[in-house]
Amino acid sequence: MPFLLKAQQQSITLEEAVQIALENNYQIKQAENNRSLADTRIRNAQADFLPNLNAGFSGNRNVGRQFIQEDLAFEDRTTYNLGGSLNSSVTVFNGFSNIYNLRMVEADRSSEELQLVRLRENIMFNTASRYLQVVLNEELLKISESTLQASESQLEQVRAQVEVGARPIVDLYNQESSVASDELTVIQRENALAVSKAQLIRIMQDDTITEIQTSMPSIDELSLIPVELDLYDLLDAALTRRSDFRAQEFEIESNQQNYRIARAQFLPTITASAGISARYSDQFSFMGETVSFSDQFFDQNITRNIGFNIQIPIFTRWNTRTTVQAAHVQLRNSQLQLDNVRFQISEEVRQAYSDYQSIVKELESTEKALRAAERAYETEQQRYEIGSSTLIELNLANANYVQAQSNRVQAIYNFVFQEQLLDYFLGQLDPFTEF
């Protein structure tokens, strides 16, 4: 679908953005296709326990010198023959390979399902992260625009005071420089917001959405209540809930069954079979009279068979041994990968736990810093109005106040993000979390 030429403003909540991303993501669609293929493999493995059934029909025309039994002589003739057969066979014993194969594809199916769950969690987390980044950049842009408006208003006051001689001309130059700096900050914030929106649109993969307007509770409405966490409880919960860890366990189970299938090749294979066949020849006769097709095909020329076959592997040029060794290596590698996933989960949870404790402290410190910077700016503004302070000192206090505002906003949204990150690493991310 081509991109729309005209931007379409659309208000989207976090939950809606996550839902759109889950519906459109091509990786999820591929994983769902793989899951369907795994279902087909299970049905195929189940069918391996059933007997097969084959039907055949043949016909030929022979022209040339042939031995004619009735005349005990060779003659040039054209003969016609027809034949039909119906055969069935079933595997009685193959070292339990069919049982191991069914268990293997069932484990693969479970692994595919859990990988799909983790993939959905990845999309949910990445979408939520980008959405929160857009919201943060919007808040930072509002702060920058508010600061620019205040600087422009201050510039008008300074210009008026300079014109009447109440302030030196250098204050005007300094304030003009401050306004230009604030304008640059606004431009940078606008660019950062545009980039973050583009990244959010990209992960949603919806061509009809070209411009986004976020819809989220204000900072004052956000829940900023820290919770008490125990690191070891978090580690246990992550190992229990993480779908990628459980998927790797099923991967080990699949490789275990594959190893058993390889070892079963050392054992004999027993197959039972049964069949029936019939034939017709225009040269077939009885007491000098040609026998009709129906009498031959459905009565006189019918052959029935039943039997069994045993295949005992004696020497396979070490192919079976090589297959067994390869399957064993694959099994050991999957077990090592499980250890690696366990260590990775431990590292992620520990890091998320530490970051959460840190951001909780940042919430408290940035709140104190914002209150102090606000009082300092108000005090410096009063001092400047009565002439006991310079414009440079006022601008410095204003810059500190703006920085404190930015730090406070970032700390709040980092706290919200850190909660999402912790849920993600624990494997309990909810796409419909309310803030």
C-alpha positions as CSV (number, residue, x, y, z in Angstrom):
1,M,0.0,0.0,0.0
2,P,1.6,3.4,-1.0
3,F,2.1,6.0,1.6
4,L,-0.5,8.8,1.8
5,L,0.6,12.1,0.4
6,K,-1.3,14.1,3.0
7,A,-0.4,13.6,6.7
8,Q,-3.2,12.1,8.7
9,Q,-3.3,13.1,12.3
10,Q,-4.4,10.2,14.5
11,S,-4.7,10.1,18.2
12,I,-3.4,6.7,19.5
13,T,-3.2,5.4,23.0
14,L,-0.4,3.1,24.2
15,E,-2.7,0.1,24.2
16,E,-3.8,0.9,20.6
17,A,-0.2,1.3,19.4
18,V,0.7,-2.1,20.9
19,Q,-2.3,-3.8,19.3
20,I,-1.6,-2.3,15.9
21,A,2.0,-3.4,16.1
22,L,1.0,-7.0,17.1
23,E,-1.5,-7.2,14.2
24,N,0.9,-5.9,11.5
25,N,4.3,-7.3,12.5
26,Y,5.6,-9.6,9.8
27,Q,7.7,-11.6,12.2
28,I,4.6,-12.6,14.2
29,K,2.9,-13.6,11.0
30,Q,5.9,-15.7,10.0
31,A,6.0,-17.3,13.5
32,E,2.3,-18.1,13.2
33,N,3.0,-19.8,9.8
34,N,5.7,-21.8,11.4
35,R,3.3,-22.9,14.2
36,S,0.8,-24.1,11.6
37,L,3.6,-26.0,9.9
38,A,4.4,-27.6,13.2
39,D,0.8,-28.7,13.5
40,T,1.1,-30.4,10.1
41,R,4.2,-32.2,11.2
42,I,2.4,-33.6,14.3
43,R,-0.4,-34.9,12.1
44,N,2.2,-36.5,9.8
45,A,4.0,-38.1,12.7
46,Q,0.7,-39.5,14.0
47,A,-0.1,-40.9,10.6
48,D,3.2,-42.9,10.6
49,F,1.6,-45.4,13.0
50,L,-1.0,-46.3,10.3
51,P,-0.5,-48.8,7.4
52,N,-0.1,-47.4,3.9
53,L,-2.2,-48.5,1.0
54,N,-1.1,-48.4,-2.6
55,A,-3.1,-49.3,-5.8
56,G,-1.5,-49.9,-9.2
57,F,-2.7,-50.6,-12.7
58,S,-0.6,-51.5,-15.7
59,G,-1.0,-52.3,-19.3
60,N,1.3,-53.2,-22.2
61,R,1.3,-54.2,-25.9
62,N,4.0,-56.5,-27.1
63,V,4.8,-56.8,-30.8
64,G,7.4,-59.3,-32.2
65,R,8.5,-62.9,-32.1
66,Q,7.1,-64.6,-29.0
67,F,7.0,-68.2,-27.8
68,I,3.5,-69.6,-28.1
69,Q,3.0,-72.2,-25.5
70,E,0.0,-73.9,-27.2
71,D,1.9,-74.4,-30.4
72,L,5.3,-74.9,-28.8
73,A,6.8,-72.6,-31.4
74,F,7.9,-69.0,-31.9
75,E,5.6,-66.7,-33.9
76,D,5.3,-63.0,-34.8
77,R,2.3,-61.8,-32.8
78,T,0.8,-58.8,-31.1
79,T,-0.3,-59.4,-27.5
80,Y,-2.0,-57.4,-24.9
81,N,-1.7,-57.6,-21.1
82,L,-3.3,-55.8,-18.2
83,G,-2.6,-56.0,-14.5
84,G,-3.8,-54.5,-11.3
85,S,-2.7,-54.6,-7.7
86,L,-3.6,-53.4,-4.2
87,N,-0.9,-53.5,-1.5
88,S,-0.6,-52.4,2.1
89,S,2.2,-52.5,4.7
90,V,2.7,-51.4,8.2
91,T,5.7,-50.9,10.4
92,V,5.7,-53.4,13.3
93,F,8.9,-52.3,14.9
94,N,11.5,-49.7,14.0
95,G,13.3,-49.2,17.2
96,F,10.4,-47.0,18.5
97,S,11.5,-44.3,16.0
98,N,7.9,-43.4,15.2
99,I,7.2,-42.8,18.9
100,Y,10.3,-40.7,19.3
101,N,9.5,-38.8,16.2
102,L,6.0,-37.9,17.5
103,R,7.4,-36.7,20.8
104,M,10.0,-34.7,18.9
105,V,7.6,-32.8,16.7
106,E,5.3,-32.2,19.7
107,A,8.2,-30.7,21.6
108,D,9.0,-28.6,18.5
109,R,5.4,-27.4,18.4
110,S,5.6,-26.3,22.1
111,S,8.9,-24.6,21.4
112,E,7.4,-22.7,18.4
113,E,4.4,-21.6,20.5
114,L,6.6,-20.3,23.3
115,Q,8.9,-18.5,20.8
116,L,5.8,-16.8,19.4
117,V,4.8,-15.7,22.9
118,R,8.3,-14.2,23.5
119,L,8.2,-12.5,20.1
120,R,4.9,-10.9,20.9
121,E,6.4,-9.7,24.2
122,N,9.3,-8.2,22.3
123,I,7.0,-6.3,20.0
124,M,4.9,-5.2,22.9
125,F,8.0,-4.0,24.8
126,N,9.6,-2.2,21.8
127,T,6.3,-0.5,20.9
128,A,5.7,0.7,24.4
129,S,9.3,1.9,24.7
130,R,9.0,3.9,21.5
131,Y,5.6,5.3,22.5
132,L,6.9,6.4,25.9
133,Q,9.9,8.0,24.1
134,V,7.4,10.0,21.9
135,V,5.5,11.1,25.1
136,L,8.8,12.1,26.8
137,N,10.0,14.1,23.7
138,E,6.6,15.9,23.6
139,E,6.9,16.9,27.3
140,L,10.5,18.1,26.7
141,L,9.4,20.1,23.7
142,K,6.6,21.7,25.8
143,I,9.3,22.7,28.4
144,S,11.5,24.1,25.7
145,E,8.7,26.1,24.1
146,S,7.6,27.5,27.5
147,T,11.2,28.4,28.2
148,L,11.5,30.2,24.8
149,Q,8.3,32.1,25.4
150,A,9.6,33.2,28.8
151,S,13.0,34.2,27.3
152,E,11.2,36.2,24.5
153,S,9.1,38.0,27.1
154,Q,12.2,38.7,29.2
155,L,13.9,40.0,26.0
156,E,11.1,42.6,25.5
157,Q,11.4,43.7,29.1
158,V,15.2,44.1,28.8
159,R,14.9,45.9,25.5
160,A,12.4,48.4,27.1
161,Q,14.7,48.9,30.1
162,V,17.7,49.5,27.8
163,E,15.8,52.0,25.8
164,V,15.1,54.1,28.9
165,G,18.6,53.6,30.2
166,A,17.6,51.4,33.2
167,R,19.8,48.5,31.9
168,P,23.1,48.4,30.2
169,I,23.2,47.4,26.5
170,V,25.1,44.3,27.4
171,D,22.0,42.8,29.1
172,L,20.2,43.1,25.8
173,Y,22.9,41.2,23.9
174,N,23.0,38.6,26.6
175,Q,19.3,38.1,26.5
176,E,19.3,37.9,22.7
177,S,21.9,35.2,23.0
178,S,19.7,33.4,25.5
179,V,16.7,33.5,23.2
180,A,18.7,32.2,20.3
181,S,20.0,29.3,22.4
182,D,16.4,28.5,23.5
183,E,15.3,28.6,19.8
184,L,18.0,26.1,19.0
185,T,16.8,23.9,21.8
186,V,13.2,24.0,20.5
187,I,14.5,23.0,17.0
188,Q,16.4,20.1,18.5
189,R,13.5,19.0,20.5
190,E,11.2,19.1,17.5
191,N,13.6,17.0,15.5
192,A,13.9,14.5,18.3
193,L,10.1,14.3,18.5
194,A,9.8,13.8,14.7
195,V,12.4,11.0,14.8
196,S,10.7,9.2,17.7
197,K,7.4,9.4,16.0
198,A,8.9,7.9,12.8
199,Q,10.3,5.1,14.8
200,L,7.0,4.4,16.4
201,I,5.2,4.4,13.0
202,R,7.8,2.1,11.7
203,I,7.3,-0.6,14.4
204,M,3.5,-0.3,13.9
205,Q,3.9,-1.0,10.2
206,D,0.7,0.8,9.2
207,D,1.0,3.0,6.1
208,T,-2.2,4.8,6.8
209,I,-0.7,6.4,9.9
210,T,1.7,9.2,9.0
211,E,1.3,11.5,12.0
212,I,0.7,10.5,15.6
213,Q,-0.9,12.3,18.4
214,T,-0.3,10.5,21.7
215,S,-3.0,10.0,24.2
216,M,-1.7,9.4,27.7
217,P,-2.4,10.5,31.3
218,S,-0.6,13.6,32.3
219,I,2.4,13.4,34.6
220,D,0.3,14.3,37.6
221,E,-2.1,11.4,36.8
222,L,0.7,8.8,36.5
223,S,1.1,6.2,39.2
224,L,4.5,6.8,40.7
225,I,4.3,4.5,43.7
226,P,7.4,2.3,44.1
227,V,7.0,-1.3,45.1
228,E,9.2,-3.4,47.4
229,L,11.1,-6.0,45.3
230,D,13.1,-9.0,46.3
231,L,15.8,-9.9,43.9
232,Y,15.8,-13.6,44.4
233,D,12.0,-13.8,44.1
234,L,12.3,-11.9,40.8
235,L,14.9,-14.4,39.6
236,D,12.7,-17.4,40.5
237,A,9.7,-15.8,38.8
238,A,11.7,-15.0,35.7
239,L,12.9,-18.6,35.3
240,T,9.3,-19.8,35.8
241,R,7.6,-17.4,33.5
242,R,10.1,-16.5,30.7
243,S,8.8,-18.2,27.6
244,D,12.2,-18.2,25.9
245,F,13.6,-20.2,28.8
246,R,10.8,-22.7,28.6
247,A,11.1,-22.8,24.8
248,Q,14.7,-23.8,25.2
249,E,13.7,-26.6,27.5
250,F,11.4,-28.0,24.8
251,E,14.3,-27.6,22.3
252,I,16.3,-29.9,24.6
253,E,13.4,-32.3,24.7
254,S,13.2,-32.3,20.9
255,N,17.0,-32.9,20.5
256,Q,16.7,-35.7,23.1
257,Q,14.1,-37.5,21.0
258,N,16.2,-36.9,17.9
259,Y,19.1,-38.6,19.6
260,R,16.9,-41.6,20.4
261,I,15.8,-41.7,16.8
262,A,19.4,-41.8,15.7
263,R,20.2,-44.6,18.1
264,A,17.2,-46.6,16.9
265,Q,18.9,-47.1,13.6
266,F,21.1,-49.7,15.2
267,L,18.0,-51.9,15.8
268,P,16.3,-54.1,13.2
269,T,13.1,-53.0,11.4
270,I,10.1,-55.3,11.0
271,T,7.5,-54.6,8.4
272,A,4.3,-56.6,7.7
273,S,2.6,-56.5,4.3
274,A,-0.3,-57.8,2.4
275,G,-1.5,-57.5,-1.1
276,I,-3.7,-58.7,-3.9
277,S,-3.1,-58.6,-7.7
278,A,-4.9,-59.7,-10.9
279,R,-3.8,-59.9,-14.5
280,Y,-5.3,-60.4,-18.0
281,S,-3.6,-61.6,-21.2
282,D,-5.3,-62.0,-24.6
283,Q,-3.1,-65.1,-25.1
284,F,-4.5,-66.9,-22.1
285,S,-6.8,-69.8,-23.1
286,F,-8.3,-72.9,-21.5
287,M,-8.7,-76.1,-23.6
288,G,-8.3,-74.1,-26.7
289,E,-10.8,-71.4,-25.8
290,T,-9.8,-67.8,-25.0
291,V,-10.7,-66.8,-21.4
292,S,-12.6,-63.6,-21.0
293,F,-11.3,-60.5,-19.2
294,S,-13.7,-60.8,-16.3
295,D,-12.9,-64.4,-15.7
296,Q,-9.2,-63.8,-15.8
297,F,-9.0,-60.5,-13.9
298,F,-11.6,-61.3,-11.2
299,D,-11.4,-65.1,-10.9
300,Q,-8.6,-67.2,-12.4
301,N,-5.6,-64.9,-12.5
302,I,-5.8,-63.5,-8.9
303,T,-2.8,-63.7,-6.6
304,R,-2.9,-62.9,-2.9
305,N,0.1,-62.4,-0.6
306,I,0.9,-61.8,3.0
307,G,4.2,-61.7,4.7
308,F,6.8,-59.8,6.7
309,N,10.2,-58.3,6.2
310,I,13.1,-57.9,8.7
311,Q,16.0,-55.5,8.0
312,I,19.0,-56.0,10.3
313,P,21.7,-53.3,10.0
314,I,25.1,-55.0,10.0
315,F,27.4,-52.5,8.4
316,T,26.3,-49.0,7.3
317,R,29.8,-47.6,6.6
318,W,29.7,-45.9,10.0
319,N,26.9,-43.6,8.8
320,T,24.6,-44.5,11.7
321,R,27.4,-43.9,14.2
322,T,28.1,-40.5,12.7
323,T,24.4,-39.6,12.8
324,V,24.2,-40.6,16.5
325,Q,27.3,-38.6,17.4
326,A,25.9,-35.5,15.5
327,A,22.6,-35.9,17.3
328,H,24.4,-36.1,20.7
329,V,26.4,-33.0,19.9
330,Q,23.2,-31.2,19.0
331,L,21.7,-32.3,22.3
332,R,24.7,-31.1,24.3
333,N,24.7,-27.8,22.5
334,S,21.1,-27.2,23.3
335,Q,21.7,-28.0,27.0
336,L,24.6,-25.5,27.0
337,Q,22.3,-22.9,25.4
338,L,19.8,-23.4,28.2
339,D,22.6,-22.5,30.7
340,N,23.4,-19.5,28.6
341,V,19.7,-18.4,28.6
342,R,19.6,-18.9,32.4
343,F,22.7,-16.7,32.9
344,Q,21.3,-14.1,30.5
345,I,18.0,-14.0,32.3
346,S,19.8,-13.6,35.6
347,E,21.9,-10.7,34.2
348,E,18.8,-9.0,32.8
349,V,16.8,-9.3,36.0
350,R,19.7,-8.1,38.2
351,Q,20.3,-5.1,35.9
352,A,16.6,-4.3,35.8
353,Y,16.3,-4.6,39.6
354,S,19.3,-2.3,40.1
355,D,18.0,0.2,37.6
356,Y,14.6,0.2,39.3
357,Q,16.1,0.9,42.7
358,S,18.2,3.7,41.1
359,I,15.3,5.3,39.3
360,V,13.2,5.3,42.5
361,K,15.9,7.3,44.2
362,E,16.1,9.6,41.1
363,L,12.4,10.3,41.5
364,E,12.9,11.6,45.0
365,S,16.1,13.6,44.2
366,T,14.7,15.2,41.0
367,E,11.6,16.3,42.9
368,K,13.7,18.0,45.5
369,A,16.0,19.5,42.9
370,L,13.0,20.9,40.9
371,R,11.5,22.6,44.0
372,A,14.9,24.1,44.9
373,A,15.6,25.3,41.3
374,E,12.1,26.8,41.1
375,R,12.6,28.7,44.3
376,A,16.0,29.8,43.3
377,Y,14.7,31.1,39.9
378,E,11.8,33.0,41.5
379,T,14.2,34.5,44.1
380,E,16.7,35.5,41.4
381,Q,13.9,37.0,39.3
382,Q,12.8,39.2,42.2
383,R,16.4,40.3,42.9
384,Y,16.9,41.1,39.2
385,E,13.7,43.2,39.2
386,I,14.9,45.4,42.1
387,G,18.4,45.6,40.5
388,S,20.4,43.6,43.0
389,S,21.2,40.8,40.5
390,T,22.6,40.7,37.0
391,L,20.9,39.2,33.9
392,I,23.6,36.6,33.7
393,E,22.7,35.3,37.2
394,L,19.0,35.3,36.3
395,N,19.7,33.4,33.1
396,L,21.8,30.9,35.0
397,A,19.0,30.3,37.5
398,N,16.6,30.0,34.7
399,A,18.8,27.4,32.9
400,N,19.1,25.4,36.2
401,Y,15.3,25.5,36.5
402,V,14.7,24.3,33.0
403,Q,17.3,21.6,33.4
404,A,15.6,20.5,36.7
405,Q,12.2,20.4,34.9
406,S,13.7,18.2,32.1
407,N,15.4,15.9,34.7
408,R,12.1,15.5,36.5
409,V,10.2,14.7,33.4
410,Q,12.8,12.2,32.3
411,A,12.9,10.6,35.7
412,I,9.1,10.1,35.7
413,Y,9.0,8.5,32.3
414,N,12.1,6.5,33.0
415,F,10.3,5.1,36.1
416,V,7.3,4.2,33.9
417,F,9.6,2.6,31.4
418,Q,11.6,0.8,34.1
419,E,8.4,-0.8,35.3
420,Q,7.7,-2.0,31.8
421,L,11.3,-3.2,31.5
422,L,11.1,-5.2,34.7
423,D,7.8,-6.9,33.6
424,Y,9.4,-7.7,30.2
425,F,12.5,-9.4,31.8
426,L,10.2,-11.3,34.2
427,G,8.1,-12.5,31.2
428,Q,4.8,-10.9,32.5
429,L,4.5,-7.9,30.2
430,D,0.8,-6.9,29.8
431,P,0.0,-5.0,26.6
432,F,-3.0,-3.4,28.4
433,T,-1.2,-2.0,31.5
434,E,-2.8,1.2,32.7
435,F,-0.6,3.9,34.1
